[in-house]
Amino acid sequence: MTDVRTYLRALPVFAGPLPTFDPTEAPQRPDQLFLDWLTHAVDAGVREPHAMTLSTVGPDGAPSARVLILKNVDEHGWQFAVHADSPKGQDLLRRPAAALTFYWPALPRQVRVRGPVRPEPAELSAADFLARPAGSRAEASLGRQSQPLPDRRDLDLAVERATARVAAEPALVDPRWTLCTLAAEQVEFWQGDKHRKHLRLRYARDAAGWKRDLLWP
């Protein structure tokens, strides 16, 4: 490949029929519209529609992003879980605010969520940990996320030992596992358009509740 720019420009965008969206019929709360869009994505066959990009601010002030799974959403906020010793856990400890981005390219739609993040009580974090598959609990209990791995065999051995421990102690909970809630202050819903006249509906929270407005593409 010698001309990446030309190659990228030739890739199709917004192929196929697009869903309709009338912002005048949007519900009063953004979590309600989010659930409508999420179930639409599920019905459309989008893979991992509950996957989202979590963006935090690192110790150097630079942004850092990674993909996580959404655990819950309601009028109180969007929930996800982190290991307290992981880079994202440490980012949120230093600066408890984040942004979430969902993108469902088959539709094409994206949702952007911003706001402060708070840890949930230990009992809720424990319940979330125990709801994970045994293999996920074993890996999470290692507490070594993003640390250098000299040899892949070290990981295999550590997971094998952790899996045996989880099997022997099914009620085992890693106290560093933390369920978090992002209490949204702004939520934007973006509906793509073939002619780039994208429809953007923003919810912003104020003292009276949620207000809605449209944004230029």
C-alpha positions as CSV (number, residue, x, y, z in Angstrom):
1,M,0.0,0.0,0.0
2,T,1.7,3.2,-1.2
3,D,-1.1,5.8,-0.9
4,V,-2.9,5.4,2.4
5,R,-4.9,8.6,2.0
6,T,-6.5,7.4,-1.2
7,Y,-7.1,4.0,0.2
8,L,-8.9,5.4,3.2
9,R,-11.0,7.8,1.1
10,A,-12.2,4.9,-1.0
11,L,-13.6,3.0,2.0
12,P,-17.4,3.1,2.1
13,V,-19.1,5.2,4.8
14,F,-22.8,4.9,5.9
15,A,-23.6,2.2,3.4
16,G,-27.1,0.8,3.3
17,P,-30.3,2.2,4.7
18,L,-30.1,4.5,7.8
19,P,-32.6,4.6,10.7
20,T,-34.8,7.7,11.2
21,F,-34.6,9.8,14.3
22,D,-37.0,12.6,15.2
23,P,-35.5,14.6,18.1
24,T,-38.8,16.3,18.8
25,E,-40.1,12.9,20.0
26,A,-37.1,12.2,22.3
27,P,-37.9,11.4,25.9
28,Q,-37.1,13.8,28.7
29,R,-34.2,11.9,30.1
30,P,-31.2,10.8,28.1
31,D,-31.0,7.4,29.8
32,Q,-34.4,6.6,28.3
33,L,-33.3,7.5,24.8
34,F,-30.0,5.6,25.3
35,L,-31.9,2.4,26.1
36,D,-34.1,2.9,23.0
37,W,-31.0,3.2,20.9
38,L,-29.2,0.3,22.6
39,T,-32.1,-2.1,22.0
40,H,-32.3,-0.9,18.4
41,A,-28.6,-1.8,18.1
42,V,-29.2,-5.2,19.5
43,D,-32.1,-5.8,17.1
44,A,-29.9,-4.7,14.2
45,G,-27.4,-7.3,15.1
46,V,-24.6,-5.0,16.3
47,R,-21.9,-7.0,18.0
48,E,-21.1,-6.1,21.6
49,P,-23.5,-3.0,21.5
50,H,-22.8,-2.5,25.2
51,A,-19.1,-2.0,24.6
52,M,-18.0,1.6,25.1
53,T,-14.8,3.7,25.1
54,L,-13.9,5.0,28.6
55,S,-11.7,8.1,28.5
56,T,-9.9,9.3,31.5
57,V,-7.1,11.8,32.3
58,G,-3.7,10.4,33.2
59,P,-1.2,11.7,35.8
60,D,0.6,13.6,33.0
61,G,-2.6,15.4,32.1
62,A,-3.0,13.5,28.8
63,P,-6.1,11.6,27.8
64,S,-6.2,7.8,27.9
65,A,-8.9,5.6,26.3
66,R,-9.9,1.9,26.4
67,V,-13.0,-0.2,25.7
68,L,-15.1,-1.6,28.5
69,I,-18.5,-3.2,28.9
70,L,-21.4,-1.2,30.2
71,K,-22.9,-2.7,33.4
72,N,-26.1,-0.7,33.9
73,V,-27.8,2.5,33.1
74,D,-30.7,4.3,34.8
75,E,-31.7,7.8,35.9
76,H,-28.7,7.8,38.2
77,G,-26.0,7.3,35.6
78,W,-23.9,4.8,33.5
79,Q,-22.1,2.1,35.4
80,F,-18.9,0.2,34.7
81,A,-16.3,-1.6,36.7
82,V,-12.5,-1.1,37.2
83,H,-9.7,-2.6,39.2
84,A,-8.5,0.0,41.7
85,D,-4.9,-0.7,40.9
86,S,-5.3,-0.5,37.1
87,P,-4.3,2.7,35.2
88,K,-7.9,3.7,34.7
89,G,-8.7,3.0,38.4
90,Q,-5.8,5.2,39.4
91,D,-6.8,7.9,36.9
92,L,-10.3,8.0,38.4
93,L,-8.9,8.1,41.9
94,R,-6.8,11.2,41.1
95,R,-9.5,12.9,38.9
96,P,-13.0,11.3,39.3
97,A,-14.4,12.4,35.9
98,A,-14.6,10.6,32.6
99,A,-16.2,10.4,29.2
100,L,-17.9,7.4,27.6
101,T,-18.4,6.9,23.8
102,F,-20.6,4.3,22.2
103,Y,-20.5,3.8,18.4
104,W,-22.8,1.5,16.4
105,P,-21.4,1.8,12.9
106,A,-24.1,-0.3,11.2
107,L,-26.8,2.2,12.1
108,P,-24.7,4.6,12.2
109,R,-25.1,6.1,15.6
110,Q,-22.9,7.3,18.5
111,V,-23.6,8.4,22.0
112,R,-21.2,10.6,24.1
113,V,-21.5,10.8,27.8
114,R,-19.6,13.1,30.2
115,G,-19.6,13.7,33.9
116,P,-18.2,13.0,37.4
117,V,-17.5,9.4,38.5
118,R,-18.2,8.0,41.9
119,P,-17.4,4.5,43.4
120,E,-20.3,2.5,44.5
121,P,-20.4,0.8,48.0
122,A,-18.3,-2.2,48.6
123,E,-21.3,-4.6,48.7
124,L,-22.3,-3.5,45.2
125,S,-18.8,-3.9,43.8
126,A,-18.6,-7.4,45.4
127,A,-21.9,-8.4,43.8
128,D,-20.6,-7.2,40.4
129,F,-17.4,-9.2,40.9
130,L,-19.2,-12.4,41.8
131,A,-21.5,-12.0,38.8
132,R,-18.5,-12.3,36.4
133,P,-17.6,-15.7,34.9
134,A,-15.1,-17.7,37.0
135,G,-12.3,-17.1,34.4
136,S,-12.9,-13.3,34.5
137,R,-12.8,-13.4,38.3
138,A,-9.6,-15.3,38.3
139,E,-7.9,-12.9,35.9
140,A,-9.1,-9.8,37.7
141,S,-7.9,-11.1,41.0
142,L,-4.3,-11.0,39.7
143,G,-4.3,-7.2,40.0
144,R,-1.5,-6.8,37.5
145,Q,-3.3,-5.1,34.6
146,S,-0.9,-3.1,32.3
147,Q,2.2,-4.2,34.2
148,P,5.1,-5.5,32.0
149,L,4.8,-9.3,31.2
150,P,8.3,-10.8,30.6
151,D,7.0,-14.2,29.6
152,R,3.6,-15.3,28.4
153,R,4.0,-18.5,30.5
154,D,4.0,-16.3,33.7
155,L,0.4,-15.2,32.8
156,D,-0.7,-18.8,32.1
157,L,0.7,-20.0,35.5
158,A,-0.8,-17.1,37.4
159,V,-4.2,-17.6,35.8
160,E,-4.0,-21.3,36.5
161,R,-3.3,-20.7,40.2
162,A,-6.0,-18.0,40.4
163,T,-8.6,-20.2,38.7
164,A,-7.9,-23.0,41.2
165,R,-8.3,-20.5,44.1
166,V,-11.6,-19.2,42.7
167,A,-12.9,-22.8,42.3
168,A,-11.9,-23.6,46.0
169,E,-13.4,-20.3,47.2
170,P,-16.4,-19.4,45.1
171,A,-17.3,-16.5,47.4
172,L,-13.9,-14.9,47.0
173,V,-14.0,-11.2,46.2
174,D,-11.2,-8.9,45.2
175,P,-11.7,-5.8,47.4
176,R,-10.0,-3.7,44.8
177,W,-12.7,-4.4,42.3
178,T,-14.8,-1.2,42.0
179,L,-18.2,-0.6,40.5
180,C,-18.4,3.0,39.3
181,T,-21.2,5.3,38.3
182,L,-20.8,8.2,35.9
183,A,-23.4,10.7,36.8
184,A,-23.9,12.3,33.4
185,E,-23.9,16.1,33.0
186,Q,-24.0,16.0,29.2
187,V,-25.2,13.3,26.8
188,E,-25.1,13.7,23.1
189,F,-26.9,11.5,20.5
190,W,-25.4,11.5,17.0
191,Q,-27.3,10.1,14.0
192,G,-25.2,9.9,10.9
193,D,-26.4,11.2,7.5
194,K,-25.1,10.2,4.0
195,H,-24.8,13.9,3.1
196,R,-23.0,14.8,6.3
197,K,-25.9,16.7,7.7
198,H,-25.6,14.7,10.9
199,L,-28.3,15.1,13.5
200,R,-26.9,15.9,17.0
201,L,-29.2,16.1,20.0
202,R,-27.5,17.2,23.3
203,Y,-28.9,16.8,26.8
204,A,-27.4,19.1,29.4
205,R,-28.2,18.9,33.1
206,D,-29.0,22.1,35.0
207,A,-30.6,22.9,38.4
208,A,-34.1,22.3,36.9
209,G,-33.2,18.9,35.3
210,W,-32.4,18.1,31.7
211,K,-32.6,20.6,28.8
212,R,-32.2,19.6,25.1
213,D,-30.8,21.4,22.1
214,L,-29.6,20.6,18.6
215,L,-26.0,21.1,17.6
216,W,-24.5,21.9,14.2
217,P,-22.8,18.9,12.6
